[in-house]
Amino acid sequence: MGQSSVRGEGTRKSVPRARELGWDDDLYGAGEATGAGAETSEEDSSSAPSRAERRRGGGKGGGTGPNGRAAARRRAKKTGKRKVLRWVAITLSLLILGTAGAGYLYYEHLNGNIRGGSRAGGDSGVKKAAPNALGDTPLNILLIGSDDRSDEKNIALGGGRDDKNRPPLADVQMLLHVSADRKNASVVSIPRDTVVHIPECKGDGRTFPATDTRPINETLQRGGPGCTLTTWESLTGAYIDHWIMVDFAGVVAMADEVGGVPVCVKSGVSDHPTRLQPGGSHLKLPVGTHEVKGEQALQWLRTRHAFGSDQNRAKAQHMYMNGMMEKLQKQNAWTDTGRLMGLAETATNALQVSDEIKSVKGLFDLSMQLKNVKLDRLTTANIPTAPYPKDDNWNILVKSSADKMFRMLRDDVAFDKNGDPADAKPKPKPSTKPKATAEAPGSLAVTVVNGTGSDSEPAAEGRARTVTELLQGKGFTQAESSKEGGNRADTVVTYPKADGDQGRANAQSVAKALGLPDSAVRADAKAQGLTLVVGADWREGTVYKKPASEAGDIPDGAEVLRGNDKGCMEIFDPYKWDGKS
């Protein structure tokens, strides 16, 4: 008994705890799996045969009694079953722990795949939109397609070995806007050869001066994707939360992962070199709908000659994006664990993202913002362009159209008319904090800045002075005009973020005096005091008239495409293919 107790010490003690957890002691045979003898009760001890009796094959009841050889075999058989079951339990425990460890390692592996970079490459002066009545804000994501050829995979797919050491260009640029209520999404494209105002940017330890004479695709060479984002912010007046960039190999990998993306052509297409136009994507498809993947997906996205123009190429890219969204929704990509793991592995290798979403969780949370957007509420569009006067190979934005579309983005106005009217006016969120009361107008120092300039025209002369006098006439006697200027699409009143509710109340009193909407009031961590920036939307007059924006009211020439649109691309004559040769 003494020896048996020592050998079994520490094993039987765990059994009561096992019973508390709902385990059956009889199943797990505590102590036996380790080879320790089980402790016996007094009743068992009194009837147990001695070692000598066991050697003689006897004991009470002889060889066939309860303590004989047959009984011993039955006990051994039962003990063996207990050992097996206990080992199963131990193995399962190790597997569970191992799986948890593997899951953590796999998660870290995915995080290690992701490449990141700074969100912004310069200071656009644009601040995040104020929350709506429900406390929600829109989400803006800049999607960039790079022509990087520093990698052999990209050279194999895109050619141009001579460009191996050339800094990449941002040949595809789309701004994805997801509404504050996450019920609709809009995508806006600017062709790569469009000349715009590019602000000062920093990257790779260098500072790149601002310019008004270069195309937008060069922004990637002037400080990386952060500079592309800053340029878009300067153009649109809308704060952009993140950027996501993909190269040739990444496009191919993502298309393969979803099993192909549906696209359509009205006639067969063969985008090949011609006598008048060298080069080409080498896309070759017969008439109809096809699911492109691999290199063919990249060819679709890069085709320009067969589609007739950069604007039409952007339309084809929108068709591809809509097809990708449709495919992901059909595959239940947001709820199917297998699909999620496959997408996670591919996406983390294929994409480069801004630092604040440089994690699996960041990317997953971002993707979840899109899962409830229905296809008929996903709208893609181009900003209309005109020839650049100094070079017919380049474009400029049509100002009136661009201003209208950018205003819709800033005001979170849907590009479609398919929304529920009840969603347009959310019920006010009840406030738990008392509202601050604005200080007397005469006690508030307001700096007025002329920000009416744009990439296509200079600032309206004397605007800061005119609006300053207007404010002074309304009791803001300490208002002063600033000699500084700048480019801003919308008129705003900023206040130091540290001033909290009081600062906001003061800024709202300035906005109200001028007839500006509450959305024009913004907190700014860098602000030194109350500042009124008169934007390009108020270039003249003494009465602010906010331009009206209605859902779905997109200017002509924007090449609108809905997510549920099953249209097909027109093919330019020299590139039509009969499907035979």
N, C-alpha and C positions, 0 to 999 in steps of 0.2 A: 504494500500500500504506500509505504513511504517513498520508494523509488518511483512508483507510478505517479504520485502527486508531484514530485519534483519535475519529472519529464513533461507533465501536462500543465505545469504552472504557466499562467498567462494566457492560456488558450480558452479554458472554460469560462474565465471571467468575462469574455466578450459576448458570451451567449445571451445573458439577460438583455444587453443593449440591442443585440440582433432581434430579440423577441419584441422589444419596444418598436423597432422599425418594421415589424410585420413579417420578419423572417421566421421560419420554422426550424427550431433546433434540430429536429430529427432529420431534416433535409441536409443540413450543413455539417453534422457530425463534428462539433467543435473539438479541436485537438487532434483528431484522427488524421487529418490531412497532413499534419506535420510529423506523424509517426508517434505522437505522445499517447500514452495509455489513458483512457477515459477514467475519470474518478467515478466510483460506484457509490450507491446509496447504502445505508446500513443493511437494508433488506437484501440487496444484491450481494453484499459482502458475506452475509451469514450463509448464503447458499452457494457461494462460489467455490469451486474445487481448489485444493491446494496445488502447488506446482508438482509435488510428488504424485498426487492423484492423477493429474493430467498426464504425467509421464507414464503412469500405469494404465492410462486409457480408461480410468474409472471415475471415482467421485460419486456423489449421490446420484442414484438413478442409473449407474452404469453407462455403457457406451451409447445407449439409445435414449437415455433420460434427458431431462432438461439441461443437465450439465455435462452430457456426454459428447462424443465426437460429432454426432449429427447436429446437435445444438451448436457446437462450436463452428461447424461449417455454415450453419444458417446465420450465426452472428457475423462470421467473416464476410459472407456474401452481402449482408446488409451494410456492414462497415465499408466494403468496397464501393457500394452504390453511393454511400455518403461521401466518400473521398472524391468520387467522380464529380458529384454535384458541387462539392465545395471548390474543386479546381475550376469547374465551369464558372462559378461565381467570381473567383479570383481573376480568371482570364477576362471575363466581361468587364470587370472593374478596370483592369489594365487597358483594355481596348477603349473604354470610355475616356479614361484619362489620356490615352495616346491620341485619340481622335481630337480631344479638346486641344492638346498641344499642337497637333498637326494643323488644326483650324487656325490657331494663333499664328503659327509659322507661315501658313499659306496667306493669311491676311497681311502679314508683314512682307511676304514675298510680293504681293500685289502692290502694296504701298511703295516697295522698292523699285517697281517697274516705272512708276510715274515720274515724268520730267516736268519741272515747273519753272516759273520765272515771275518777275514782278508784275503786279496788275497793271500799273501805269508807267509810262516812260517819261512823262512830263506832267505839267500842271495845267489842266484845261480850265480850271476855275469852276467846273460844273460840280454841283453837289447832289447827293442822293435826294430823290423826291420825298416830300413829306408824306407820311402815312395817310390813307384815306380814313373815313369815319370808323371803319372796323379795325384800324391799326395795321393794315396791310399795305405793302408797297409793290410796284411792278418789279419784274426781274428782267434785266438786259444782259445778254451773253453775246459776245463777238466771236463769230466762227471764222477761222482763217485757214485757207488752203495754201500751203507753202510749196514752192518749186525747188526746195532744197535738193541738191545733188551731191552733197558731201559723202553720202553713204552709197556703197556699191549697189544696194538693192534699188535705190532711187534712180541711179544711173541706168540700171538695166530696164527699169520701167519707163523712165522719161527721156532717156538718151542724154545728149549734151555733156559728154565727158569733159569737154573744154570748160564747162561751167563748174567743175568739181570744187574749185577754190573760190568761186564767186559767192558773196553773201546772198542768201535766198530772197526771193520776192514774194509778196503776199498776193498771189494771182487770183485768189478767191476770197471775197470778204462779204459776209452776211451778218446783219445784226438781228438776233432772235429776241423778240420782245414777248414776254409772258405777262398777261394782265395781272393786276393785283389780286383778283379773285381766282386766278388760275383756271379760268374757263375759256379763254381764247389766246391765241398766239399769232404774232405777225413776224414775217421775215422780210427784211429790206436788203437789197444788194446794190453795190456800187461797182460798175465795171472797173477792171484793173487799171486801165489807161486814162482814168479820169483825173484831171488836174484839180487839186483842192489846196486849201491852206493847210500846211503841215506845221504844227507848232514846234517850238524848241523841244528836243528830246535828248535823253541821256541813256547811254548803254555801252557796255564793254569799256568802261572807263573814259568814254569820250562824250563830248557835248556836240550835238548837231544843231546848227542854227535853224530858225524857222524859215520856211520858203513858201512861195505862192506860185511856183512855176514848175513843179514836179508832179508826176502822177502818184496816185494814192498807193499803188503797189510797192513803191520804194520805201514806204514807212518801215517795213520790216528790216531794211538795211540801215535805218537811222535810229537804232535803239531797240530793235527786236519787237515782238508782238505788243509790248507795253506801249510803244510809240504808235502803233496802229490803233490801239484802243484810245489813246489820248487824242489822236486825230479825229476819230469818230465822235468822241465826246465834244470836241470843239465844233464840229460840223452840226451835230444834232441838238446840242444843249441838253442831252439826256445822260444821266449817270449810267455807266456801264459796269456791272458788278464783276464780271469775269470774262476771260478770253479762253478759247479752246482752239488749238492748232493741230492740223494733221498734214502729213506729207504723202507722197505718192504711195509708199509701201503701206502706210496706215489706212489709206482709202481701200486698197485691195484687201487688206486683212479684215476690215469691218464688213465689207460687202460679202466676203466669203463666210464670215461668222453668222450672218443672218440668212445665208443660203441664197443670196441673190436679191436684187432690188428691181421691182417692176418699172419699166419705162416703155414708151410707145413712139413709133415713127409712122407718119402717114404714107410714106413710100420707102422702099429699100434705100439704104444709105451706105456709101463707101467714101469715107473721108481720106482721100489719098492726095499726093502731090500732083499739081497740074502745071502746065507750061507757064501760066501766069501767076500761080500761087504755089510756091514750094512748101514743103512740110505737110503737116496734117497729123491727126491723132491715130489714123488707120482703123477707126471704128468701122465695122462692117456688119450690118444687120438687115435682114429682110423686113418687109412691111409688117406692121402689127406690133403687138405687145410682147416684150421679152423680159426675163429676169436676168439682169446683167450682174456678173460677179467677177472676181479676179481682175486681170488686166483689162478686160472689157468694160468693167465699171469705171476704171480710170480713164479709158478712152472716151467714154460717154461724157464724163465731167470736163475733159479737156477739149472736146470738139468745138471748133468755132467756125471754120470755113463752111462745113456742110449745113450748119444752122444759120449762116448768113451774117452774124454779127456777135459782138460781145454781149449785147443785150439779150439776144436769143440764147446764147450760151448760158447766161445766168438763168434764163427761164428753164432750160434743160436741167440745170443744177437744182432748181426748185422742184421740178418734177421728180428728180432723184430723191431729194430730201423728203418729199411727201410720201413717196413709195417706201422709203426706209421707215418712216413713222408708222405707216399702215402695216408693214410687215412686223414690226415690233409689237404692235397692239394685237395682231392676230396670233402671235406666238406667246402672248401673255408674259412678255419679257419682264414685267415688274413683279410678277408673283410666282413664276416658275423657277424653282431653285436651280435646276439644271441649266436653263437658259441664262440666268443671272451669272452663274459661275463662268460659263463660256464667254459671255459678253465682258465680264470683269477682266478675265485674263487677256482678251484681245484688246479691249479698250485701253487698259493701263499700259500696254505696250505700244499702242498705235497713237495715243494722244499726248500732247504736251499742253499743260494747263497753267493758269495763273496760280500763284502760291496758296491763296486762301482756300482753294478746293483741291489741293495736291494730296489727296488721300482717297482711299476707297469709299469711306463714309461721305466725304465731300462730294464725290462724283455721284454716288448713289442718291444722296439727298437731292442733288441737283436734278437728276433724272426723274425723281418722284414728282417734281414740279410740273412735269409734262404729261404724266400718265392720265390725267382727267380731261385733257384737251381733246375734244372730238375733231374728227378730220374735217367736218364742214365748218369748223371754227379756227382752222389753221390756214392762214392766208399768206402767200408769198408775192412779192412785188419788186420791180426794179424802180430806181429813181430815174426818171427821164433825163436824157443827156442831149447835148448839142455839140457840134464840132468845136474844138479848141481853135480860136482864131490864128494862133501862131504855129499850129501843127495839125494837119487834118487827120493824122493817125491817133490823135488824142481827143479826149472829150472834156466838157465841163458840164456841171449839173444845171438843169433848167431851174432857176432860182425859185420861181413861184411854186413849181411842183415840189421841189425839195423842201421848201419852207412848210408847205402844207402837210407833207408826210412826217417831217420831223416834229411838227406841232402835235400831230396825232400820237406820236410816240411819247412825247413829254406829258401830254394830258391823259395818257392811257385810254385812248379812244380806239375801239376795235376796228380793224380793217375790213370786217365783214358785218352784215346786217342780220346775222342769224341768232343773235343773243336774245335772251328773255328780257323784255323791257323792265321787269321787276328787279333784275340784277343790276341795273344801271345806277340805282340810288339806294345804297345800303343804309340800313337803319343806323342812326348815330350810336356810337359806342358810349355807354354810360361812363361818366367821369367820376372818379373817386377823390380827385384833388380839387380844391377850390381854385377858380381861375383868378390869375393876377389882374390887377387893374392897371392900365397904362398910365404912365406919368404924364404930366401936363405937356402939351406939344412944345411950348416955349422952353422947356427944360431939356429937350432932347437934341443932342448934336447929331446931325445926319450928313453924311458925305455922299454926294451925288456924282456918279461916274458915267461918262458917255461910252456905252458899250454897243452902239448901234452899227458898228462896222461888221462886215461879213467878208467871205472869201471873194465875193464878186463886186463889192462896192465899198468905198471908204465910209467912215463914220459921218453921220449927219452933223454938220458944223453947228456948234453952239447949243447942242441938245442938253448938256449938263447944266449950262447956265439957265436955259429956259425952264427946265423942270425945277431947278433950285428956287427960282423966283416964284414958281407955282406953289411950292411947298411953303415958302415964307409967307405967301398970301393966305395960307390956310392955318397959320399960327405957329409953324415950325421955324421960328425966327433964327435958330442957330444952324439951319441948313446951309451947307457950303458946297460949291462945285469943285471938283477935283480936276487937275490938269491931266491926270492919267486917263487912259482910254483902254479900249480892247474890243474884242468881238464876242458878243453874246446874243444868242437867238432870242431869248425871252427876258423880259424885265423881272428883276427879283429884288427883294429887300432882305439883306442878311444881317444877322445879329450874332454876337459871341455865344457859342454854345454854353459856356460857363454861366451865362446870365439866366439860364433856365426859363421858367415860366414868365418871369418879369421881362426878360429880354424879348421873348416871343410876343408878349402883350404890347410892348413898345413898338416892335416891328409891325405888328398887325395894325396899329393905329396909323402908321405911315402909309401902309398899303391901302387901308380903308379911305384915307384922305384923298388918295389918287385914283380910287376906283379899281385897284388891283385885286385879283382873287386871293383867297387865303393860301392857295397853292404857291403863290409867289413869295411867301415868307419862308426863309430857310435858315437853319442854324449852321454856323460855320466855326469850327474849332480855332481857325487862324484869324478870325475877324477881330479887329481892335475896337470896333464900335458899330453903330448902325450905319449900314451902307446901302444906298439905292443904286443899282446898276440899271440904267435905261438900255434895254435891249433893242435888237433889230425889229422887233414887233411893235415898236413905238418910235418911229423915226420922225414923226411930225405931229403938230397939234398939241393942245393942252388937255385933251380928254382921252384917256386910255380906252381903246376899244379892243377887247380881246377877240381875236379872230375865231369865228365859229368853227367847230369841228364836229362832224356827225359821223356816226358809225358807218363804215362802208363807203364814205365819200372820198374815194381815191382819185387823184388826177388822171386824165387821159394819158395814154402812153406808158403806164406803169407796168404793163404786162402781168396783170393779176392772175394768179392761179390758186384755186382752193385745194385744200388737202384731199377732198373727195372728188376732185375733177379728174375724169378719165380721158382727158384730151391727149392728142398726139403731136409730136414735133413736126413742123414743116421742114422739108429738105430743099436746100438751094439747088437749082437745076444741074450744075456741073457734077454734083455729088450724088445724084439719084442713081439707084442700083436696081436692076431688074431681078436680082436674086439668083442669076444663073452664072454669069461670068465671074 
